[in-house]
Amino acid sequence: VCFPSVVNPSYAPRGMHLCSVTILNDAMNRYEGRDDELDYAVRSELSSWFPEHSADIASSWEFKGMYRLKGAQPSQLSRWGASVHGGRECDAFRGRKLPRGLFVCGDHVSTATLNGAMESGVTAGKASAAAAAAMVSMGR
């Protein structure tokens, strides 16, 4: 969930805001062809997150549109998926160790967010710096 109009007020009419919600594949499949039911489910979930605004969410918010972007989010529930429980090691990919000195980063490694991508970049950068320092200390 994000509110882009907080960052750029021109994304919504004056006095209003735009709420953007990402819905993962399982829920999209469950509600395939039933957009009204999906809208209701999303409003119900948002109302539980923002109880002080639940009446407005249920009745005043206008549904503006839905965009189905397959593959827009990295897998979060697969065997090697990144999740809210933390990212994967930066020196392995799909369960296999990478060659020494090779590191991977991106939102597919941590959480499927911009913050996750940045976090994994920092992790890979630190690992790279440590590997370089180890090579220097070994005289390579």
C-alpha positions, 0 to 999 in steps of 0.5 A: 500500500502506498499513497503516491499523492503524498509524494506528488500532490498532482496525482490526485485532485486537490483535497484528495489522495490516491491510494495504490494497493499491490495484490499478489498473484494468489489473491488475483487468481482467487478473484479472477473475473470478480473485480467487485468482490476483490474491491470489497476484499481490499477495502475490508483489509485496508479498513482493518489496517486503518480502523480510524478511516474504515467508514471512509474506506468502505463508502467514500473512496472511489475505485479508479482502476485496476492494472494486472501486471503479471510478474510485476513482483518477485516471487515471495512464496516460492522455495527461494522467494524473498519475503517479509521474513528477510532476504536470501544470502547475496552469495547464492542464487536458487540454492546454489553458491555463486563463484567466489567474489560474485554477488547478487542483489535486487528486490528478488533477493530481499523484500519485493520493494524499493527498500528491499532492493536497496537493502540487498544492494547494501548487503551485496556491497558490504560482501563485495568490500569484505571479499576485496579486503580479504583478497588484499590481505592475502596479497592477491 
